[in-house]
Amino acid sequence: MRRIAIAALLTATLAGGATAQPLQVREIGSLHVGGRIAEISGLPEQEITFSPGAPPLRINPNGQFQVEQMYAQYVRLQDPRARFPLILAHGGGLTGVTYETTPDGRPGWQMAFLRAGHDVFVTDAVERGRSGWARFPQVFQGDPVFRTMGEGWGLFRIGPQDGWNIDPAQRRAFPDSRFPAAAWNQFMMQAVPRWVTTDRQIQAGYDALVQQVCPCVLLVHSQGGNFGFRAALNAPDKVRAVIAVEPSGAPPGSQDAAALKDIPHLVVWGDYTADNPFWQRIRANIDRWQAQIRAAGGTADTLDMPAEGVRGNSHMIMMDTNSDDVAARINSWLERRGLLR
């Protein structure tokens, strides 16, 4: 307890009910990076009443706006074991909440990797969460996309798509599914609108974060996969490793992967991809990118949970009931790659 004056103490409760040793945290904070000033003109004035009983105001929606910035929250440990901070990037229609707490209330990967000795940055990509979004179509092209409650049931491989039902008692998950299906509605509270026209802006945000806080390790999920792969290509002097958890995209076959020869990559896969045509196509594309990295002299490893004898993991593997086990396997890979002290 000698360090209590200089370190905050956080205590997490393990799933089994025992109290873990407190973390010694040096700093908790946040930052916004990137973005630009956009100017909007030609829109009509509006009369708005902001609070009941308040007088209305005439609002001119034209002017300069800060747009396309990216938010990250960080927790820095007093004595980190990892040599570099870990940046966690979420997938499409989601935010950094992905890594904070599982839908059934267990500690998420933010806590798992803090306990493993990493300084952790949890990000909200451009136009998500605390990064905020901008007017459309004036700044963001097109309309936002909203995910229905049932779309992800099949897409995220919780169960067959025809197993979705608004009545929880009638939903059918895969028999060995490790996703906490009873908490599906709680998970869907995390869903946020997304655009399909903002890849350039999102990539710029991650590139700006890498420039500001790295050298670092990137852990990316789903839509975030391509941003992580590209961030390593754009800053090979800053990125020390990339862990891509079920990435949904990769650089094209024409991309030269030579810059990645000294940046180890790990791709993590859950279950049920072999019987899903959508995921078969995605996985073939990621396999191709990994082969390009290896052909360029780099390291591109795979953590295939079913091949490891672990069945039932969903696309949201960081929320599955064995999420701590998967995090420990990723951490062991980082240790083998010399990224822990």
C-alpha positions as CSV (number, residue, x, y, z in Angstrom):
1,M,0.0,0.0,0.0
2,R,3.0,2.3,-0.1
3,R,2.1,3.6,-3.5
4,I,-1.5,4.6,-2.7
5,A,-0.5,8.3,-2.9
6,I,0.6,8.0,-6.5
7,A,-1.6,5.2,-7.9
8,A,-5.3,4.7,-8.1
9,L,-6.5,1.3,-6.9
10,L,-9.2,-0.5,-8.9
11,T,-10.7,-3.8,-7.8
12,A,-12.5,-6.2,-10.2
13,T,-14.6,-9.1,-9.1
14,L,-13.8,-12.4,-10.9
15,A,-16.6,-14.5,-12.3
16,G,-16.2,-17.0,-9.5
17,G,-16.8,-14.4,-6.9
18,A,-13.3,-14.0,-5.6
19,T,-11.7,-10.6,-5.4
20,A,-8.7,-10.1,-7.6
21,Q,-5.7,-8.1,-6.6
22,P,-6.2,-4.4,-7.2
23,L,-4.6,-2.8,-10.2
24,Q,-2.1,0.0,-9.7
25,V,-3.2,2.7,-12.2
26,R,-1.0,5.7,-13.0
27,E,-3.5,7.6,-15.1
28,I,-7.0,7.5,-16.7
29,G,-7.8,10.0,-19.4
30,S,-8.9,10.5,-23.0
31,L,-8.1,12.4,-26.1
32,H,-9.4,13.3,-29.5
33,V,-7.2,13.2,-32.6
34,G,-7.4,14.1,-36.2
35,G,-10.5,15.7,-37.8
36,R,-10.9,18.9,-39.8
37,I,-13.0,22.0,-40.0
38,A,-15.9,21.8,-42.3
39,E,-18.0,24.8,-43.5
40,I,-21.7,24.5,-44.2
41,S,-23.8,27.1,-46.0
42,G,-27.1,27.5,-47.6
43,L,-29.3,25.8,-44.9
44,P,-32.4,27.7,-43.6
45,E,-32.5,29.0,-40.1
46,Q,-34.6,27.1,-37.5
47,E,-36.5,28.0,-34.4
48,I,-35.8,25.6,-31.6
49,T,-37.0,25.3,-28.0
50,F,-34.2,23.4,-26.2
51,S,-36.0,22.9,-22.8
52,P,-39.7,22.8,-21.9
53,G,-40.7,26.3,-20.8
54,A,-37.7,28.0,-22.3
55,P,-38.1,30.7,-25.0
56,P,-37.5,29.6,-28.5
57,L,-34.2,30.5,-30.2
58,R,-33.5,31.2,-33.8
59,I,-30.6,28.9,-34.8
60,N,-28.5,29.4,-37.9
61,P,-27.1,25.9,-38.9
62,N,-24.5,27.4,-41.2
63,G,-20.9,28.0,-40.2
64,Q,-17.7,26.1,-39.3
65,F,-17.8,22.7,-37.6
66,Q,-15.2,20.4,-36.2
67,V,-15.8,17.0,-37.8
68,E,-14.2,13.6,-38.4
69,Q,-12.2,13.6,-35.1
70,M,-11.6,10.3,-33.3
71,Y,-11.9,9.6,-29.5
72,A,-9.8,7.3,-27.4
73,Q,-9.9,6.6,-23.6
74,Y,-6.7,5.3,-22.0
75,V,-5.8,3.6,-18.8
76,R,-2.0,3.6,-18.0
77,L,-0.7,1.3,-15.3
78,Q,1.9,2.2,-12.7
79,D,4.2,-0.6,-13.8
80,P,3.1,-2.1,-17.1
81,R,4.5,-5.4,-18.1
82,A,3.8,-4.9,-21.8
83,R,6.5,-3.0,-23.7
84,F,4.0,-1.0,-25.7
85,P,0.4,0.3,-25.1
86,L,-2.4,-1.8,-26.6
87,I,-5.0,0.0,-28.8
88,L,-8.4,-1.7,-29.0
89,A,-10.5,-1.0,-32.2
90,H,-14.1,-2.1,-32.5
91,G,-16.2,-3.3,-35.5
92,G,-19.0,-1.9,-37.6
93,G,-22.0,-0.4,-35.9
94,L,-20.3,-0.7,-32.6
95,T,-18.1,1.4,-30.3
96,G,-15.4,1.0,-27.7
97,V,-18.1,-0.5,-25.4
98,T,-17.2,-3.7,-27.2
99,Y,-14.2,-4.1,-24.9
100,E,-15.5,-2.6,-21.6
101,T,-18.0,-5.1,-20.1
102,T,-19.7,-8.1,-21.6
103,P,-23.5,-8.1,-22.1
104,D,-23.9,-10.5,-19.2
105,G,-21.9,-8.3,-16.9
106,R,-18.4,-9.8,-16.8
107,P,-15.2,-7.7,-17.1
108,G,-14.3,-7.2,-20.8
109,W,-11.0,-7.3,-22.6
110,Q,-10.1,-3.8,-21.4
111,M,-9.8,-5.3,-17.9
112,A,-8.3,-8.6,-19.1
113,F,-5.4,-6.9,-20.8
114,L,-5.0,-4.3,-18.0
115,R,-4.6,-7.3,-15.7
116,A,-2.1,-8.9,-18.1
117,G,0.0,-5.8,-17.7
118,H,-0.9,-3.6,-20.7
119,D,-1.6,0.1,-20.9
120,V,-4.9,0.1,-22.8
121,F,-6.5,2.6,-25.2
122,V,-10.2,1.9,-26.1
123,T,-11.3,3.7,-29.3
124,D,-14.5,5.0,-30.8
125,A,-13.9,5.3,-34.5
126,V,-14.8,8.4,-36.5
127,E,-18.7,8.8,-36.5
128,R,-19.1,6.4,-33.6
129,G,-19.7,6.9,-29.9
130,R,-17.9,9.8,-28.3
131,S,-16.2,10.7,-31.6
132,G,-19.5,12.1,-32.7
133,W,-21.0,12.3,-36.2
134,A,-21.6,15.1,-38.6
135,R,-24.4,16.4,-40.8
136,F,-25.3,14.2,-43.8
137,P,-25.1,14.5,-46.7
138,Q,-23.3,17.8,-46.2
139,V,-20.3,16.1,-44.5
140,F,-20.9,12.4,-44.5
141,Q,-22.1,11.1,-47.8
142,G,-25.3,9.0,-47.8
143,D,-27.5,7.9,-45.0
144,P,-26.5,6.0,-41.8
145,V,-27.1,2.3,-41.6
146,F,-29.0,0.9,-38.7
147,R,-28.8,-2.7,-37.6
148,T,-32.0,-4.5,-36.7
149,M,-32.1,-6.7,-33.6
150,G,-32.1,-9.9,-35.6
151,E,-29.5,-9.2,-38.3
152,G,-26.5,-9.9,-36.1
153,W,-28.0,-13.2,-34.8
154,G,-26.9,-15.0,-37.9
155,L,-24.2,-12.6,-39.1
156,F,-22.4,-12.9,-35.8
157,R,-22.9,-16.6,-35.7
158,I,-24.9,-16.8,-32.5
159,G,-27.2,-19.2,-34.2
160,P,-28.8,-19.9,-37.6
161,Q,-30.5,-16.8,-39.0
162,D,-33.9,-18.5,-39.0
163,G,-33.3,-19.1,-35.3
164,W,-33.9,-15.4,-34.5
165,N,-37.2,-14.4,-32.9
166,I,-38.2,-11.3,-31.0
167,D,-39.4,-13.6,-28.3
168,P,-36.3,-14.8,-26.4
169,A,-38.0,-18.1,-25.5
170,Q,-38.3,-18.9,-29.2
171,R,-34.7,-18.0,-30.3
172,R,-32.4,-20.8,-31.3
173,A,-28.6,-20.5,-30.7
174,F,-26.1,-23.0,-31.8
175,P,-26.1,-25.9,-29.3
176,D,-22.5,-25.2,-28.2
177,S,-22.6,-21.4,-28.6
178,R,-20.4,-19.6,-26.1
179,F,-22.1,-16.2,-26.6
180,P,-24.4,-15.3,-23.6
181,A,-27.5,-15.5,-25.7
182,A,-29.8,-14.6,-22.8
183,A,-28.1,-11.2,-22.9
184,W,-28.7,-10.6,-26.6
185,N,-31.1,-7.6,-26.0
186,Q,-28.5,-6.1,-23.7
187,F,-25.9,-6.5,-26.4
188,M,-28.1,-4.8,-29.0
189,M,-28.2,-1.7,-26.7
190,Q,-24.6,-1.2,-27.8
191,A,-25.5,-0.9,-31.5
192,V,-25.1,2.5,-33.1
193,P,-25.7,3.9,-36.6
194,R,-22.8,3.6,-39.0
195,W,-22.0,4.9,-42.5
196,V,-20.5,2.8,-45.3
197,T,-18.9,5.9,-46.9
198,T,-16.5,6.9,-44.2
199,D,-13.6,4.4,-44.5
200,R,-11.2,7.2,-45.6
201,Q,-12.0,9.3,-42.5
202,I,-11.9,6.4,-40.1
203,Q,-8.5,5.3,-41.4
204,A,-7.2,8.9,-41.0
205,G,-8.4,8.9,-37.4
206,Y,-6.6,5.6,-36.6
207,D,-3.5,6.9,-38.4
208,A,-3.5,10.1,-36.3
209,L,-3.9,8.1,-33.1
210,V,-0.9,5.9,-34.1
211,Q,1.2,8.9,-34.7
212,Q,0.2,10.5,-31.4
213,V,0.5,7.5,-28.9
214,C,2.6,4.8,-30.6
215,P,4.9,2.7,-30.7
216,C,2.0,0.4,-29.9
217,V,0.2,-2.9,-30.5
218,L,-3.1,-2.9,-32.4
219,L,-5.9,-5.2,-31.6
220,V,-8.7,-4.8,-34.1
221,H,-12.1,-6.5,-34.6
222,S,-14.3,-7.1,-37.7
223,Q,-14.6,-3.8,-39.7
224,G,-11.7,-2.5,-37.7
225,G,-9.4,-5.3,-39.1
226,N,-8.7,-3.5,-42.4
227,F,-8.0,-0.2,-40.5
228,G,-5.5,-2.1,-38.4
229,F,-3.8,-3.7,-41.4
230,R,-3.6,-0.4,-43.2
231,A,-2.4,1.5,-40.1
232,A,0.6,-0.9,-39.9
233,L,1.3,-0.3,-43.6
234,N,1.1,3.4,-43.1
235,A,3.3,3.5,-40.0
236,P,5.6,0.4,-39.9
237,D,7.9,2.3,-37.7
238,K,5.2,2.9,-35.1
239,V,3.2,-0.4,-35.0
240,R,4.9,-3.3,-33.2
241,A,2.2,-6.0,-33.8
242,V,-1.4,-6.4,-35.1
243,I,-3.9,-8.8,-33.6
244,A,-7.0,-9.0,-35.9
245,V,-10.0,-10.7,-34.3
246,E,-12.2,-12.0,-37.1
247,P,-11.3,-9.2,-39.5
248,S,-13.8,-8.5,-42.2
249,G,-11.4,-6.9,-44.8
250,A,-7.8,-6.7,-45.9
251,P,-5.7,-4.7,-48.3
252,P,-6.0,-5.7,-51.9
253,G,-3.8,-8.3,-53.7
254,S,-1.9,-5.5,-55.4
255,Q,-0.7,-4.2,-52.0
256,D,3.1,-4.7,-51.3
257,A,3.4,-6.2,-47.9
258,A,7.2,-5.8,-47.6
259,A,6.8,-3.0,-45.0
260,L,5.3,-5.6,-42.6
261,K,8.1,-8.1,-42.5
262,D,9.1,-7.0,-39.0
263,I,5.5,-6.6,-37.6
264,P,4.1,-9.9,-36.4
265,H,0.4,-10.4,-37.2
266,L,-2.1,-12.7,-35.5
267,V,-5.6,-13.5,-36.8
268,V,-8.1,-15.0,-34.4
269,W,-11.1,-17.0,-35.6
270,G,-14.1,-18.3,-33.7
271,D,-16.4,-21.2,-34.8
272,Y,-19.0,-21.9,-37.4
273,T,-17.2,-20.1,-40.3
274,A,-16.8,-23.2,-42.4
275,D,-20.6,-23.6,-42.9
276,N,-21.3,-19.9,-43.6
277,P,-20.8,-18.8,-47.2
278,F,-20.4,-15.1,-46.2
279,W,-17.7,-15.9,-43.7
280,Q,-16.0,-18.4,-46.1
281,R,-15.5,-15.5,-48.5
282,I,-14.2,-13.2,-45.8
283,R,-11.8,-15.8,-44.4
284,A,-10.4,-16.6,-47.9
285,N,-9.6,-12.9,-48.4
286,I,-7.8,-12.8,-45.0
287,D,-5.9,-16.0,-45.7
288,R,-4.7,-14.4,-48.9
289,W,-3.5,-11.3,-47.0
290,Q,-1.7,-13.4,-44.5
291,A,0.0,-15.4,-47.3
292,Q,1.2,-12.1,-48.8
293,I,2.7,-11.1,-45.4
294,R,4.5,-14.4,-45.2
295,A,5.7,-14.2,-48.8
296,A,7.2,-10.8,-48.0
297,G,9.2,-12.4,-45.1
298,G,6.8,-11.4,-42.3
299,T,5.0,-13.4,-39.6
300,A,1.3,-14.0,-40.0
301,D,0.0,-16.5,-37.4
302,T,-3.5,-17.8,-36.9
303,L,-5.4,-18.6,-33.7
304,D,-8.2,-20.8,-34.8
305,M,-10.2,-21.7,-31.7
306,P,-12.0,-24.8,-33.2
307,A,-8.6,-26.1,-34.4
308,E,-7.4,-25.6,-30.8
309,G,-10.2,-27.9,-29.7
310,V,-12.4,-25.0,-28.4
311,R,-15.8,-25.0,-30.0
312,G,-18.7,-22.5,-30.0
313,N,-17.0,-19.1,-30.3
314,S,-19.0,-16.4,-32.1
315,H,-17.9,-13.4,-34.1
316,M,-18.2,-11.4,-30.8
317,I,-15.4,-13.6,-29.3
318,M,-14.5,-10.9,-26.7
319,M,-18.0,-11.3,-25.3
320,D,-18.2,-15.1,-25.3
321,T,-18.2,-17.0,-22.0
322,N,-14.6,-18.0,-22.6
323,S,-13.4,-14.5,-23.5
324,D,-10.7,-14.5,-20.7
325,D,-9.3,-17.7,-22.1
326,V,-9.0,-16.2,-25.6
327,A,-7.4,-13.0,-24.2
328,A,-4.9,-15.2,-22.4
329,R,-4.0,-17.0,-25.6
330,I,-3.5,-13.7,-27.4
331,N,-1.3,-12.5,-24.5
332,S,0.8,-15.6,-24.7
333,W,1.3,-15.0,-28.4
334,L,2.5,-11.4,-27.6
335,E,4.9,-12.8,-25.0
336,R,6.3,-15.3,-27.5
337,R,6.9,-12.4,-29.9
338,G,8.9,-10.6,-27.3
339,L,6.4,-7.8,-26.6
340,L,6.2,-8.3,-22.8
341,R,8.9,-7.6,-20.2
